[in-house]
Amino acid sequence: MACSVAIISKDNSPLYVLAADIEKEIELQYCFHSALDIVEEKSNTANKNPDTRDLFLGLLYATELYKIYGYMTNTKIKFILIVDSLNSAFRENEIRAMFRSIHIEYVNYISNPFIIPNEQIFSKTFDRNIRNICKV
């Protein structure tokens, strides 16, 4: 089970944030913002090596309570996933699959001609689908 998911725009503003535990939402947002620095660092390193096409950034960092993973699309939209450190049930391939599913949901959402790109996501359908993917 993922603790939290965030979709961040290319200018680092949050488009969508899902926290499983509302009481820890501020702490999780701090983790998201800390992870953005690492995402930027990894993306700059990846830009120097054009052979790297993997969107999955891997484990960004870990704390005593959480493991923070990152994924960045070709359009610089960032997905951050926070999982409980005590839950060792997640393997890297499962995290990758979650990110791919979240990416597909985001593409389906953004393909709607009636939404405004780079605006916060308030869709109940999108929220329900992300909750199902992340088992929140």
Secondary structure, DSSP 8 states (H G I E B T S, - for coil): -EEEEEEE-TTS-EEEEEES-GGGHHHHHHHHHHHHHHHHHHHHHHHH-TT----EEEEEEE-SSEEEEEEE-TT--EEEEEEETT-TT--HHHHHHHHHHHHHHHHHHHT-TTS-TTS----HHHHHHHHHHHT-
